[in-house]
């Protein structure tokens, strides 16, 4: 049976393939997330990946301050995603990582739920590349 950390890594990879296929004129396409277009949704995911890496390296929400707020994609959203995904995958492969809560802005989030969250984002992005 495939473990949750491996499913998370696969979800990140699948999302990366979709993100990489988004045409330049589709970054403002609507997604099933009413609050986010394609760029906003990928920004949210990249920020989450960066947060996971930050917190796994013993960082804190307070320590990061506003550094990971706002646009973390720059001029190349696909490259930003590709740079963030391996670090996030590595975080959840660490021993015990899936048993710990993830610190997010609204409180603790179960680490075991991350593959589902990433898979949902992948599905949400799928229609934007067409």
C-alpha positions as CSV (number, residue, x, y, z in Angstrom):
1,X,0.0,0.0,0.0
2,X,1.3,3.5,-0.9
3,X,1.9,5.7,2.1
4,X,0.4,9.1,2.6
5,X,3.7,10.9,2.1
6,X,4.2,9.2,-1.3
7,X,0.6,10.1,-2.3
8,X,1.3,13.7,-1.3
9,X,4.5,13.7,-3.5
10,X,2.5,12.2,-6.4
11,X,-0.2,14.9,-6.0
12,X,2.4,17.6,-6.1
13,X,3.9,16.1,-9.2
14,X,0.6,15.8,-11.0
15,X,-0.3,19.4,-10.0
16,X,3.1,20.5,-11.4
17,X,2.4,18.9,-14.7
18,X,-0.9,20.8,-14.9
19,X,0.6,24.1,-13.8
20,X,3.4,23.7,-16.3
21,X,0.8,23.4,-19.1
22,X,-1.1,26.6,-18.3
23,X,-0.8,29.0,-21.2
24,X,0.3,32.5,-20.6
25,X,-3.2,33.8,-21.4
26,X,-4.9,31.4,-19.0
27,X,-3.4,32.5,-15.7
28,X,-6.5,34.7,-15.0
29,X,-8.9,31.9,-15.9
30,X,-11.6,31.1,-13.4
31,X,-11.3,28.0,-11.2
32,X,-13.9,26.2,-9.1
33,X,-12.6,28.3,-6.2
34,X,-14.7,31.4,-6.4
35,X,-12.1,33.6,-4.7
36,X,-9.2,32.6,-6.9
37,X,-8.3,32.6,-10.6
38,X,-5.6,30.1,-11.8
39,X,-2.7,32.4,-10.7
40,X,-4.3,33.0,-7.3
41,X,-4.8,29.3,-6.7
42,X,-1.3,28.4,-7.7
43,X,0.0,31.3,-5.5
44,X,-1.9,29.8,-2.6
45,X,-0.4,26.3,-3.2
46,X,3.1,27.6,-3.6
47,X,2.8,29.7,-0.4
48,X,1.6,26.5,1.3
49,X,4.6,24.6,0.0
50,X,7.0,27.3,1.2
51,X,5.3,27.5,4.6
52,X,5.6,23.7,5.0
53,X,9.4,23.9,4.2
54,X,9.8,26.9,6.5
55,X,8.0,25.4,9.5
56,X,9.7,22.0,9.0
57,X,13.1,23.8,9.3
58,X,11.9,25.0,12.8
59,X,10.7,28.3,11.5
60,X,7.6,29.9,13.0
61,X,4.7,31.8,11.6
62,X,5.8,34.8,13.6
63,X,9.4,34.4,12.4
64,X,8.4,34.4,8.7
65,X,6.3,37.6,9.3
66,X,4.8,38.7,6.0
67,X,7.6,37.3,3.8
68,X,5.3,34.6,2.4
69,X,2.3,36.8,2.1
70,X,1.1,38.2,-1.2
71,X,2.5,37.2,-4.6
72,X,5.1,34.5,-4.2
73,X,5.0,33.5,-7.9
74,X,6.9,36.4,-9.5
75,X,7.0,36.4,-13.3
76,X,7.0,32.6,-13.8
77,X,4.3,30.8,-11.8
78,X,5.2,27.4,-13.2
79,X,8.9,27.8,-12.1
80,X,7.8,29.0,-8.7
81,X,5.6,25.9,-8.3
82,X,8.4,23.6,-9.5
83,X,10.9,25.2,-7.0
84,X,8.5,24.8,-4.1
85,X,7.1,21.3,-4.6
86,X,10.2,19.2,-3.8
87,X,10.7,20.9,-0.5
88,X,7.1,20.3,0.5
89,X,7.3,16.7,-0.5
90,X,10.4,16.3,1.6
91,X,8.7,17.7,4.6
92,X,6.0,15.1,4.7
93,X,8.5,12.3,4.1
94,X,10.3,13.1,7.4
95,X,9.7,10.5,10.1
96,X,6.7,11.5,12.3
97,X,5.7,14.4,10.0
98,X,2.3,12.9,9.2
99,X,1.5,12.5,12.9
100,X,2.1,16.2,13.7
101,X,-0.4,19.0,13.1
102,X,0.5,21.6,10.4
103,X,0.6,25.1,11.7
104,X,-1.5,27.3,9.4
105,X,-2.9,30.7,9.8
106,X,-6.3,29.5,11.1
107,X,-4.9,26.9,13.5
108,X,-3.6,23.3,13.4
109,X,-4.4,21.3,10.3
110,X,-3.9,17.5,10.2
111,X,-0.8,16.7,8.1
112,X,-2.5,13.5,6.9
113,X,-5.0,15.7,5.1
114,X,-2.4,17.3,2.8
115,X,-2.6,14.8,-0.1
116,X,-6.3,15.5,-0.3
117,X,-5.8,19.2,-0.3
118,X,-3.2,19.1,-3.0
119,X,-5.2,16.6,-5.1
120,X,-8.2,18.9,-4.9
121,X,-6.0,21.8,-6.0
122,X,-4.8,19.7,-9.0
123,X,-8.4,19.0,-10.0
124,X,-9.2,22.7,-9.6
125,X,-6.4,23.7,-11.9
126,X,-7.1,21.1,-14.6
127,X,-9.6,23.2,-16.6
128,X,-7.3,26.2,-16.7
129,X,-4.8,24.8,-19.1
130,X,-7.3,24.5,-21.9
